[in-house]
Amino acid sequence: MPIAFVQSNSTNPGSVTSGSLAFTSANSLNGTLVVGLRCASSTVTITSVSDSNSNTYTVVWSTVARTHRSALYYAAGVSSGANTVSFLLSSAVTMQWAIHEYSGLGTSGSLDQSKVVDSSANTNPNSSTVNTSTASELLFGWGTSVGAPVWTAGSSYTARETSTALRFLSEDFIA
């Protein structure tokens, strides 16, 4: 089965210690879910990411850039059905986050590399060249900012969730 984008959703719940966000359609069996989070604090810890279908999430990276924390999680080989993703934080902070579903990726071991780039400018982030290891791969980008830049997707990428007010951009490219 070829890799394909299925759906995404995003929200700004305000200052919270936890939050939930539902997919608008049921998840497909053995899909992959990608969760991007932006916390308006450099000291907060993301203590968990989970969902209503008991899928297991793995942290890809969690980093602090200036005054905020940004993190990326994924779950592979997920259960099918209606699904709500949730997070829990160590303290109340202003949050922005997005959830994404893809089909056609492996049920395990689907992440073969990741990069984190911190740009002090409010220009489009650039993670430089990514060399793929197989003929068909998902390249996923999650960018956050302390400012309010107007970002656009990179060349050949598709913007999935973006908001100047929410200060993030998610994008993907299926190689």
N, C-alpha and C positions, 0 to 999 in steps of 0.2 A: 504494500500500500504506500503510495507517495506521501510525503510530509505535506500537511496542509494546516493553515490557520483555521480554527473553528469559531471562536468567539472570545470577547473580552468585555471587561466592565471596570469602572473605576469610581472612586469617591473621595471626598474630603470630609471625614466625620467630625472635624474640629479637634478640640483638646480632649483626649480620651486615654484610658488605660487599656481598652480592648475595643474590638470592632468586628463586624461581620459584613460580608458582601456576597450576594448570591449571583451565580451565573444566570443569565436570562433563559437559557435552555438547558436541558439535562446533559450531563457529561457523557461522552461515549466510552465504552469499555476499552481499557488499555491505552487511553489517551495520556497526554502529558500536560500538567498544569504548571504555569510559571507565575510567581507572585513577586511583584516589585513593591517595596515599601520605602517611604521617605518620612523621617521623624524630624521635627523641628527642634532637635536637641542633640548635642554631641555626647551627653552622658546617659541617655536612656539605653536600655537593653531590650531587644526583642526577645522575649522569653519563650514564645512558641508561635508557630503557624500550624493550623490544623483545619480540618473541614468536616462537614456533616456526614461524609461517606467513609470516615476513618482512614483516609489515604495518608501515607507517610511522606512528610516533607523533609528535604535536605537543604541546608543552607549552602548556596553557591559561594556567596561572599557577604560580609557585613562590614562596612567601613565608615569612618568618620571623616567628613570633609568640612573644614572650618566649623560651622555652627550647627551641622545636622548629621544624622546617621542615615545611610542608605543601605538597603539590603535586597538580595535576590534569593528566592527559594524556588524549588521545583519538586514536583511529585510525578513519578513515571509509573506506567501500568495501572492507572487509576480505575476505580470501580465506576460503573455506569449509574446514571440516575440524577435527579435534581440534587444540587450541591451548593452549599454555602461555605465560603472560606472565612476563617477567623484568625485574629492575631491577639496576642497578649503582650503588654509592655510592663517594664519595671516601674514606671511612673507616668502620670498624665502629661502628654505633649500633643501638639498639633500634628495630625497625621494626614498624609496623602498616600493612596495606594491603588494598585491595579492588579487584576487577575486576568489570566489568559489561558486558553485551551488550544492544544495542537493535537492532530492525529498523525499516525504514520511513523512515529518515533518508536524506538525500542521500549520494551517493558521494564528494562533495567539497564544501567550503564550507559544511558543516552547522553550524558554530559562528558565530553572528552577534553574540554578546555574552557577557561574563563579568563577575562581580563577586567581590571578595575582601573579607571582613568580618572584623576582628579584634575579638573581644569579650573584655574582661578578666574578665567574670563567667562563672561556670559555668552560665549559663542558655542556653536554646535560642538559637542564633545567628539573626539576622534580617538578610537582605540587602536589605531594603526592597522596593519595588515593581520588578518587571521587566516592561517593556512588550514584548510579543511583536510580531514584524514580519510573521508569516504566520499563517494560520488553524490550522495544526497544528505545534506545537513541543514539544520536550522541554526541560523545566526541571529541571536536575540540581543537587542540593546536596551538598556535601562539607564536613562540619564536623569539626574536631579540637580537642582540648583538652589542656592540661597537667595538669588535674585529672581527676576521675572523675565527671563529671556524668551524670545520668540524663536523656538527651535523648529527645524524641519528635519525630516528623515534623511539619512545619508543616501548617497547615490545607489540606486538599485534596491533600497530598503523601502518598506511600507510603514508609515506611522500607524500605530494601533490605538494607543490612548495618549492624549497629549492635552496639556492645559498650561497656559502661561500663568494663570492664577494659582494653579495647584503645583506649579514648578516641577513638572516632570514630563518625560517623553518616553514611550516604549515604542520600539520599532523591531521589524524582523526582515530577514532575507532568507529565502529557501534556496540553498545552493544545489 
